[in-house]
Amino acid sequence: MTSPAITVLPGMTVAEAAWLVALSRLKRAPVTDHDGRLVGTVRRSALLRALIRDDAGIEREVRHLLTVVAGAGAAHAVRVEVHGGVVGLSGPLAGDAATGLLAEVASMEDVVEVRDHLDRR
């Protein structure tokens, strides 16, 4: 254990936590809450795996978000393409659902850019 303890804090992104753990040469790090209480641990390998999610993994998550935000019917009508972390969305989708989906996809860790070609009926 290092002194003082190097911990992963709430609100850190996966990338920030991975850098902290890698630069500190730790194999795992404690995770604390806002009050500094231990809530768990995270392994360096798990953090690094999360950073190297491939396009297929991103596409699966976007399709799941699409179903949650707009329903199963919309999931079949909207085309999702992911290349190098760039997500392309096209097809018919109602205005509010489109806005919500775009915001959710843009906030995903591994998404580099979102290309909006949605037809807002």
C-alpha positions in Angstrom: 0.0 0.0 0.0 1.2 3.5 -0.8 1.2 6.3 1.8 -0.8 8.4 1.4 -3.3 6.0 -0.2 -3.9 6.5 -3.9 -7.6 6.1 -4.5 -10.0 6.3 -7.3 -12.6 8.9 -6.6 -16.3 9.3 -7.6 -16.7 11.4 -10.7 -13.4 10.2 -12.2 -13.7 9.0 -15.7 -12.4 5.5 -16.6 -9.6 7.2 -18.5 -8.6 9.3 -15.5 -8.7 6.3 -13.2 -6.7 4.2 -15.6 -4.0 6.9 -15.9 -3.8 7.3 -12.2 -3.4 3.5 -11.6 -0.9 3.0 -14.4 1.3 6.0 -13.5 1.3 4.9 -9.9 2.3 1.4 -11.0 -0.6 -0.2 -9.0 -2.2 -3.4 -10.0 -5.4 -2.4 -8.2 -6.7 0.7 -6.4 -9.2 1.4 -3.7 -12.4 3.2 -4.7 -13.8 5.7 -2.2 -17.0 7.6 -1.9 -17.3 11.4 -1.4 -16.6 11.0 2.3 -13.4 9.0 1.8 -15.0 5.7 2.8 -13.9 2.6 1.0 -16.6 1.3 -1.4 -14.6 -1.2 -3.4 -11.5 -1.8 -5.5 -10.8 -1.7 -9.2 -8.1 -3.6 -11.1 -5.8 -1.9 -13.6 -6.6 -4.6 -16.1 -10.4 -3.9 -15.8 -9.8 -0.2 -16.4 -7.6 -0.8 -19.4 -10.1 -3.3 -20.9 -12.8 -0.6 -20.6 -10.6 1.8 -22.5 -10.1 -0.4 -25.5 -13.7 -1.3 -26.2 -14.0 -2.0 -29.9 -16.5 -0.6 -32.4 -18.8 -3.6 -32.0 -19.0 -3.0 -28.3 -19.9 0.6 -28.8 -22.5 -0.3 -31.4 -24.1 -2.8 -29.0 -24.4 -0.1 -26.3 -25.8 2.5 -28.7 -28.4 -0.1 -29.9 -29.4 -0.7 -26.3 -29.7 3.0 -25.6 -31.8 3.4 -28.7 -34.2 0.7 -27.4 -34.4 2.3 -24.0 -34.8 5.9 -25.3 -37.1 5.3 -28.3 -38.5 1.7 -27.9 -38.0 -1.5 -29.8 -39.8 -0.3 -32.9 -37.4 2.6 -33.4 -34.4 0.4 -32.9 -35.2 -1.5 -36.1 -35.7 1.8 -38.1 -32.6 3.6 -37.1 -29.3 2.7 -38.7 -26.2 2.6 -36.4 -22.7 2.6 -37.8 -19.5 2.8 -35.7 -16.0 3.3 -37.2 -13.0 4.2 -35.1 -15.3 5.4 -32.3 -17.3 7.7 -34.6 -21.0 6.8 -34.3 -23.3 7.5 -37.3 -27.0 7.5 -36.8 -29.5 7.7 -39.6 -33.2 7.0 -40.2 -36.5 8.2 -38.8 -36.8 9.1 -35.1 -39.1 11.5 -33.3 -37.6 14.8 -32.2 -37.5 14.2 -28.4 -36.2 10.7 -28.7 -33.6 11.9 -31.2 -32.4 14.6 -28.9 -32.2 12.2 -25.9 -30.4 9.5 -27.9 -27.8 12.0 -29.3 -27.1 13.3 -25.8 -26.7 9.8 -24.3 -24.4 8.6 -27.2 -22.3 11.7 -27.1 -21.6 11.2 -23.3 -20.4 7.6 -23.8 -16.7 7.2 -22.8 -15.4 5.7 -26.0 -17.4 7.8 -28.5 -15.1 10.2 -30.4 -17.8 11.9 -32.4 -21.6 11.5 -33.2 -22.8 12.1 -36.8 -26.5 13.0 -36.7 -28.3 12.1 -39.9 -31.6 11.3 -38.1 -34.9 12.2 -39.8 -37.0 13.9 -37.1 -40.5 13.1 -38.2 
